[in-house]
Structures are given as C-alpha cells and as structure tokens.
Amino acid sequence: MRMLLYNIRYATGHLNGYHLPVPFMGFFRKSEVNLQRIINFIRSIDPDIVALIEVDSGSYRCGNDCQARSIAENMGYNYVVATKYSEKSLAVKVPVLNQQSNALLSKAKIHDHTFHYFEEGVKRLIIKTELDEAVIFLVHLSLKYRHRQHQLEYLHTLVKKTKKEVIVAGDFNTFFGKREIKLFLAASNLKSANVTNMPSHPSHRPSREIDFILHSPRIRINNFYIPDVRLSDHSPLVCDFSISPNNS
C-alpha cells in the first residue's frame, strides 16, 4: 500500500509572493488553482491512503467547498474530515479559522472513525480511522514544546489501547528535532518510516524533520521518499508499506 502525508497549507501556496504585499497575505487568497495542482500531484503518486494536514473545509478561499471532498470525489476516495479545534475553542466561532481542518482519504473502505481531542494546545484534533488491517491516527501537534509533550503522552494512551497495527502520521512541529519524540517512540513501540531523518520543511530548502509517518512493528516499510514538490510550505511524504502476517 502507498500512503501520502501532506500538509497542504489550505492550498494557499508557498513563496511566489505569499508574503506580499504584507506578511502571510497569501493565506487569505483564493485556493482553487493551487488545489488543482495538488490534485494533479496526488494523482501522479496514486496513493491508497492520503493523510492531509491543513485542509480548508469550506471557507471563501475554496469557494465554500470542502477541499477534502473535492479531492475525494475527483479521485474516488472515501474520506473523513473535521476542524482542528475543539468545540470549546474560540477558533470555531471565527470565520475561515472554523473551516481549518485535517482529513484522511482512503481507496479502501473506512470501517470506523473517531474524533479525539487533546486537552492542551490550540490544534487539538486526533482523527482515528480504522481500515481492514490497521488503525491510522492523524495529528497536527502544538507549536509549544510543553503542549506537544502532553499531547504525545495522551496519544500514547490511545495507541496502546489499539488492537490492530498502528500508523501515527502528521505534522508534529518538532522544532527541536526527532529527539522530541524519542520517548514516545519507545513507549509506544513505534518506528519512523523516515529512517534517514530526511527533512520536509520548508519545501524550498528543507532543513527540519517535523512531518512523520510512524508505524507499529508488523508494518514493513518497502519504500520511503520525499518528493521535491513546492505547492505548500511542507514537502509531501510518500511511504510504501505492507503488513507482515501475524505468526503468533
């Protein structure tokens, strides 16, 4: 199976005047043209699973249409999408912010999904999706180190309760490096698909490893690479994997 993890920055682009005439002006521009470029890229990769961080689920930027639904309908995926903020967050009352979401798309049937929420941080959503042989947790961790550590602790409890094989994927915002998740990996018995620690951010000159695909032991990584694609400030992660038989 092939998995694509991509923080698409709401399809608002990167560089090429993104910060002109004022910083982050690109964040407010319409996204339809760049979304089509992203769809074309996804089609070229042909993944079985698409994990998307920073998806616009219906603001004016995308013509009040959900980007996850547009991609799913265009390419024949099942999908789950939800806003990144908890119901108690002030962000859900603010236009544009209340449409900022994450999404999981799958060619195969999604048997079940659950939305969990961290107790700390602004971005609190955890999307748990159950496929035939694996459960996928999709996350976007906090920009604050202390919050990230508490979020990882909570994520560990969810992983340990899971009976199937596990994939944990997302934007971890690990600005202090992979060592931030060393204890989480050990406690959860997970491994990183990116064994050579290739950076994925910023996409025009990658220097930080902040996007991760983590997996449980029976999941075998057959190939992993980071394409040189600059449709967002993050580069995409592509992972080919298989699940070994359980001989126990």
Sequence and secondary structure as in RCSB ss.txt:
>XXXX:A:sequence
MRMLLYNIRYATGHLNGYHLPVPFMGFFRKSEVNLQRIINFIRSIDPDIVALIEVDSGSYRCGNDCQARSIAENM
GYNYVVATKYSEKSLAVKVPVLNQQSNALLSKAKIHDHTFHYFEEGVKRLIIKTELDEAVIFLVHLSLKYRHRQH
QLEYLHTLVKKTKKEVIVAGDFNTFFGKREIKLFLAASNLKSANVTNMPSHPSHRPSREIDFILHSPRIRINNFY
IPDVRLSDHSPLVCDFSISPNNS
>XXXX:A:secstr
 EEEEEE GGG  SSTTTT SSTTGGGGS  HHHHHHHHHHHHHH  SEEEEEEEESSSGGGTT  HHHHHHHHH
T EEEEEESS TTSGGGGSTTGGGEEEEEEESS   EEEEEE SSSS  EEEEEE SSEEEEEEE  SSHHHHHH
HHHHHHHHHHT  SEEEEEEE   TT GGGGHHHHHHHT EES TT    BSTTS  B  EEEEE TTEEEEEEE
     SSSS  EEEEEEE     
